[in-house]
Amino acid sequence: MGLKRFVRNTDGVTFVGAGVAAAAEIAAGQLVALTPAHPLCQTAQVRLIVRQHRPLPVAAHALLGEIQRRFSVFESA
């Protein structure tokens, strides 16, 4: 929420999973999602780091499920 407000109210940018985090704002025309063309962004990876042998908290488990469900690149993860 704070990052979206920052982008709307300044000349700032943020890196978020735009398809999930800003879908309503993108649909309303308040924000746009751009794909960075820089080679470093093309090979970026996402990791969820948790303590070994500890069950995920409910919120982290829900986040992981959303990432796997909404981003096809993570379907086999």
Residue, then its C-alpha position, 0 to 999 in steps of 0.5 A: m500500500g505504501l509503495k503504491r501511494f509513493v509511486r502515485n504521489t511522486d516521480g518514484v518507481t517501485f518493483v512489485g509483482a504488478g500483476v498481483a500487487a497493483a492490479a486494481e490501480i492498473a485497471a483504473g489507469q492510476l499506475v502502469a506496469l513496465t517490463p524492464a529491458h535491462p539484461l539484469c532484470q531478464t535473469a532476476q530470481v525470486r527466493l522465499i527464505v525461511r528457517q529450516h524445519r519451521p512451518l511457514p506462517v499462514a501469511a507466508h504460506a498464502l503469499l507463496g500460494e499466490i506467487q505460484r498460482r498467478f505467475s506462470v514462471f513459478e508454476s513448477a516451483 
